[in-house]
Amino acid sequence: MRLKYFNVLLTLFVFLSLALSACGSAAPTTAPVTEAPAETEAPATEAATEAPAEPANPNIILATTTSTQDSGLLDVLVPMFEEQTGYTVQTIAVGTGAALKMGEEGNADVLLVHAPAAEVTLMDAGFGKDRMLVMHNDFIIVGPVDDPAGIKALGPKDAFVAIYNAGVPYVSRGDDSGTHKMELSFWTKAELDPKGQAWYLETGQGMGASLTVASEKGAYILTDRATYLANKENLQLEILLEGNNALLNVYHVITVNPDKWPKVNYEGALAFASFIVDSATQEVIGQFGMEKFGQSLFIPDADKLDADLGL
């Protein structure tokens, strides 16, 4: 009897222990769900500037005077044009006479030159299609600082007379360039012919190279202002005559006529001509040289007429 009673108590005790254990256990908890941060879209950015569509014929030949090359202007303008349009420019820097001849023979697509009278002849003959005023600077006469011919304060014609009479060294480009044509016009006005004189030296070279020869010889030379300023630090030459209206140096851009030469790239030539007279490009031309020389090497003229410059 006692044993049975003991077994009942033991059973109750075990049961009660199990029940208490179950109640005391902490109920499993679920970790709070943390929402993932909403995916943030990257802020929209402006689409990158698209490269210009490649032209059907992307190559153009630019025949130009050496002054635009030697002054450094084309080193600024040509990359701008190529980047904006997709064209590739082959620049041939020669004297204006040679550049005009290339246009006449269909060996260039577009010309950048500075001999207005010869340009008009080209246009009248039908070899040029479009002719647009671009810019101007001026010619100057530079020479030894002691000015042995005494040309300071003289006009251009009288200066050439003084150089002739003094028999002092004078360097001519002798290359039928726009600068050479201008020089010859002053000899003609003075009714003098320096050819064959021992002091008269013809280089047959561009403006930069001719300035170097003049500096080495201690000679006078007619030059455009831009090329002189761009090379001044390497020259022993000073400006002796400037500021005369007869020394104006005007540049035009001319497209070669596809009616005469069907194989020229007229579309590319017109694109270059339109670019160089565009207001944004004209602003670049007007600022060229300001930082280095404190003056613009070229004055933009696309908004003017030839008559405004006395042509």
VENFEN-V592099 format. One record per residue. N is the residue number from 1. SS is DSSP state (A for helix, B for strand, O for the rest). D_CENTER is the distance of its C-alpha to the mean C-alpha in Angstrom with 1 decimal. Layout:
<<N & SS & D_CENTER> <N & SS & D_CENTER>>
This chain:
<<1 & O & 122.5> <2 & A & 120.7> <3 & A & 118.4> <4 & A & 117.4> <5 & A & 116.7> <6 & A & 114.6> <7 & A & 112.5> <8 & A & 111.9> <9 & A & 110.7> <10 & A & 108.4> <11 & A & 106.9> <12 & A & 106.2> <13 & A & 104.7> <14 & A & 102.3> <15 & A & 101.3> <16 & A & 100.8> <17 & A & 98.6> <18 & A & 96.4> <19 & A & 96.0> <20 & A & 95.1> <21 & A & 92.6> <22 & A & 90.8> <23 & A & 90.7> <24 & A & 89.3> <25 & O & 86.4> <26 & O & 83.1> <27 & O & 81.8> <28 & O & 78.6> <29 & O & 75.6> <30 & O & 72.3> <31 & O & 69.2> <32 & O & 67.4> <33 & O & 64.6> <34 & O & 61.3> <35 & O & 58.8> <36 & O & 55.6> <37 & O & 52.7> <38 & O & 51.0> <39 & O & 47.9> <40 & O & 44.9> <41 & O & 41.9> <42 & O & 38.6> <43 & O & 36.8> <44 & O & 34.6> <45 & O & 30.8> <46 & O & 28.1> <47 & O & 27.1> <48 & O & 24.0> <49 & O & 21.1> <50 & O & 21.7> <51 & O & 19.4> <52 & O & 18.6> <53 & O & 21.3> <54 & O & 20.5> <55 & O & 20.5> <56 & O & 23.5> <57 & O & 21.6> <58 & O & 18.3> <59 & B & 17.3> <60 & B & 15.6> <61 & B & 15.4> <62 & B & 12.8> <63 & B & 14.6> <64 & B & 12.9> <65 & B & 14.1> <66 & A & 13.8> <67 & A & 12.7> <68 & A & 9.1> <69 & A & 9.3> <70 & A & 11.8> <71 & O & 10.3> <72 & O & 7.5> <73 & A & 4.8> <74 & A & 3.9> <75 & A & 4.7> <76 & A & 2.6> <77 & A & 1.8> <78 & A & 4.8> <79 & A & 6.5> <80 & A & 6.5> <81 & A & 8.0> <82 & A & 10.2> <83 & A & 11.5> <84 & A & 12.3> <85 & A & 14.0> <86 & O & 15.3> <87 & O & 14.2> <88 & B & 13.5> <89 & B & 11.6> <90 & B & 13.4> <91 & B & 11.7> <92 & B & 14.5> <93 & B & 13.9> <94 & B & 17.2> <95 & O & 18.8> <96 & A & 18.6> <97 & A & 22.2> <98 & A & 21.6> <99 & A & 18.6> <100 & A & 21.0> <101 & A & 23.7> <102 & A & 21.8> <103 & A & 21.5> <104 & A & 25.2> <105 & O & 26.2> <106 & O & 24.3> <107 & O & 22.4> <108 & O & 18.9> <109 & O & 18.0> <110 & B & 15.5> <111 & B & 14.9> <112 & B & 12.5> <113 & B & 15.2> <114 & O & 17.0> <115 & O & 20.7> <116 & A & 22.1> <117 & A & 25.6> <118 & A & 24.8> <119 & A & 22.5> <120 & A & 25.5> <121 & A & 27.7> <122 & A & 25.6> <123 & A & 25.7> <124 & A & 29.4> <125 & O & 30.1> <126 & O & 28.6> <127 & O & 25.9> <128 & B & 23.1> <129 & B & 23.4> <130 & B & 20.9> <131 & B & 19.5> <132 & B & 17.4> <133 & B & 16.7> <134 & B & 13.1> <135 & B & 13.2> <136 & B & 15.3> <137 & B & 16.0> <138 & B & 19.2> <139 & B & 20.9> <140 & B & 23.2> <141 & B & 26.0> <142 & B & 26.2> <143 & B & 29.1> <144 & O & 31.8> <145 & O & 32.5> <146 & O & 36.1> <147 & O & 35.1> <148 & O & 38.0> <149 & O & 37.7> <150 & O & 37.7> <151 & O & 34.8> <152 & O & 34.0> <153 & O & 34.9> <154 & O & 35.1> <155 & O & 33.2> <156 & A & 31.0> <157 & A & 33.9> <158 & A & 36.4> <159 & A & 34.1> <160 & A & 34.0> <161 & A & 37.8> <162 & A & 38.2> <163 & A & 36.2> <164 & A & 38.3> <165 & A & 41.6> <166 & A & 40.9> <167 & O & 40.0> <168 & O & 37.5> <169 & O & 34.6> <170 & B & 31.7> <171 & B & 28.8> <172 & B & 27.4> <173 & O & 24.6> <174 & O & 27.1> <175 & O & 24.6> <176 & O & 24.7> <177 & O & 21.1> <178 & A & 20.4> <179 & A & 21.2> <180 & A & 24.3> <181 & A & 25.4> <182 & A & 25.1> <183 & A & 27.2> <184 & A & 29.8> <185 & A & 30.2> <186 & A & 31.4> <187 & A & 33.8> <188 & A & 35.1> <189 & A & 35.7> <190 & A & 37.5> <191 & O & 39.5> <192 & O & 38.9> <193 & O & 37.9> <194 & O & 36.8> <195 & O & 36.8> <196 & O & 39.4> <197 & O & 39.5> <198 & O & 39.6> <199 & O & 37.2> <200 & B & 34.5> <201 & B & 32.2> <202 & B & 29.8> <203 & O & 27.2> <204 & O & 25.8> <205 & O & 22.6> <206 & O & 19.0> <207 & A & 18.3> <208 & A & 17.9> <209 & A & 21.0> <210 & A & 22.9> <211 & A & 22.4> <212 & A & 23.8> <213 & A & 26.8> <214 & A & 27.4> <215 & A & 27.5> <216 & A & 29.9> <217 & A & 32.1> <218 & O & 32.2> <219 & O & 31.1> <220 & B & 29.6> <221 & B & 26.4> <222 & B & 24.4> <223 & B & 20.7> <224 & B & 17.7> <225 & A & 17.4> <226 & A & 13.8> <227 & A & 14.6> <228 & A & 18.0> <229 & A & 16.9> <230 & A & 14.5> <231 & A & 17.6> <232 & A & 20.4> <233 & A & 21.9> <234 & A & 22.8> <235 & O & 24.3> <236 & O & 27.8> <237 & O & 26.8> <238 & B & 27.1> <239 & B & 26.0> <240 & B & 29.2> <241 & B & 28.4> <242 & O & 25.9> <243 & O & 25.9> <244 & O & 27.7> <245 & A & 26.9> <246 & A & 27.3> <247 & A & 24.2> <248 & B & 21.7> <249 & B & 18.6> <250 & B & 17.4> <251 & B & 14.7> <252 & B & 15.4> <253 & B & 14.2> <254 & B & 17.2> <255 & B & 18.3> <256 & B & 21.1> <257 & O & 24.4> <258 & O & 25.8> <259 & O & 29.2> <260 & O & 29.1> <261 & O & 27.4> <262 & O & 28.1> <263 & O & 26.4> <264 & O & 22.8> <265 & O & 20.7> <266 & A & 20.7> <267 & A & 20.0> <268 & A & 16.7> <269 & A & 15.9> <270 & A & 16.9> <271 & A & 14.8> <272 & A & 11.6> <273 & A & 13.1> <274 & A & 14.1> <275 & A & 10.9> <276 & A & 9.2> <277 & A & 12.5> <278 & O & 13.0> <279 & A & 14.0> <280 & A & 11.9> <281 & A & 8.6> <282 & A & 10.5> <283 & A & 11.4> <284 & A & 8.1> <285 & A & 7.9> <286 & A & 11.5> <287 & A & 11.2> <288 & O & 8.9> <289 & O & 11.6> <290 & A & 14.3> <291 & A & 15.1> <292 & A & 15.5> <293 & A & 16.9> <294 & O & 18.3> <295 & O & 16.8> <296 & O & 13.7> <297 & O & 12.5> <298 & O & 11.9> <299 & B & 14.1> <300 & B & 13.2> <301 & O & 16.0> <302 & O & 15.9> <303 & O & 19.0> <304 & O & 20.8> <305 & O & 22.9> <306 & A & 23.0> <307 & A & 26.4> <308 & A & 25.0> <309 & A & 23.4> <310 & O & 26.6> <311 & O & 25.7>>
